[in-house]
Amino acid sequence: MINEISEKIVKSPEYKPGTYPKGCEYCVKGEKVTFYATFKCDYKCFYCSVPSEFRNTEKMMVGNIPVKDIDEAFKYIKKYNCVAISEGEPLIYVDKVLNIIKRAKDNNIYTYLFTDGSGRGRLTPSLLNKLVDVGLDEIKMSTKLKDERTLLFDPYKIVKNSPIPIHAEFPMLPNLADEVYDFTLRLNDIGVSYLLLDQLEFTTGNASEMLKRGFKEKDGIVLGSEEAAFEIIERAQKDNLNIKVLYCKASNPKHQYKYV
């Protein structure tokens, strides 16, 4: 099992396609762009790394380029082989998401959606079918916390009947290794193929809350996040789980908007 999602690994002679989710492969090869549909969100996660200047705004961006509407957004999106629809909760604006997916599909562009899932009742089976019907290829579901130590599992119940892959994602809080591993076991039991653990960043959006809880940082990265992610990966390998646990460094292209 490959631990880290990186361009170097994908381009190595030993790499086998399918080791990562397809969206991740496009991402690390530089063939994906992120469409930030809205920065509004249903949750107020203390660790959320969206910078304060973007938090809960109606801003739309493609990569690090602000756009005023869908037409302008697609002028940039159509230059890529893949678009990720992301940040905060895109499904607050379902029509906007459906529009982008349909345009992408009409132009043979692979699409995947970041969403917190059905935790707020947004991703219903009916809506999932609508998204698939217009061309959605993949979902990465951002795992949320019920409290400061309990990961929400209920949104993943939709996985069993999904016609497209739904993968799990979580920004790796270094103090939750045991809780995340227990969560990994539950994901494995229902057939989730991938869990992506993100290296957690310090930003203007989360620094005060992270410091208040005793987390430390170096060069904008939460200390211990990487080590905790690798601990989960090692435990999953040792227990021969079917789920693939992967690690995504903060330097990967999904974080483009933070460098505006």
Phi, psi and omega in degrees: 000132178279134185278310191250136177278114182208154178297321181301318181292315182300324183271001180283151181299334184277349187292137178249120177307140182100354178289328173253162165303148185301321178300322178293323179297315176300319184300306186286343175274359179078020183256007182242145170236150179259130173258113178272100189287327177192155175256008173284149184212153178282342186245163175232067184290131183295335184264000184302127186267005174298124182301152186301329182289346178255336191306127176057033176256168178268012182300143172240141180216152168243113190061236179254020183253117175294140177228154184264338181202178183295321180300315179293321180301317186288340175301327179271319183301321186293353178276355186243165178270350185208142173232133172258127180261120196215172157062134317306281176238100183302329185286001168297331180238077186300316183299322179296317180295314179299321180298311181296317180299314181298316179296319179297314181298321179296339180251017177059039179255128178292137182233137169223154189241130169268129179208155174276003172082219186263016180301332176244018176078014184278313183271085177271163175304322180296314179293321177304316179296322177297316180298317180292320181299325180273353171126007179298135184260332192197150175234136168247113185267120181280115182287135179248165177260135174287318171224201186279000179224354186250118180277134181286121181259331187307321180304336184279355179295340179287346184300319188302325184250019182276134177281352178233161179295136171238116181254159180259150178218145178206132174287122194284099172286125189294342182268006185242029183301314181293317180296319180292324179292319176301321177296320178300319179298320180292319176298319179299320183295331181261005172091017174294133186277325186223140166240121180258120178257117182271140169294128187272135183254153166267126177223179175296341182277334185232356189303313184295319180291323179292316179296322180300330181265006174090005177287148180243157182226158173214125180054037176082007182244140177287120181296134179095347181296313180297315182297321179295320178299316180292331175296317178298315180300314181297320180292321179294321178294316181299324182270004177054044178289151176285327180294139176264123179258122185239155183243128181245115181288153181296341181280354179291159190295347181297345185260021188308317189295344183284353182250017178294000000 
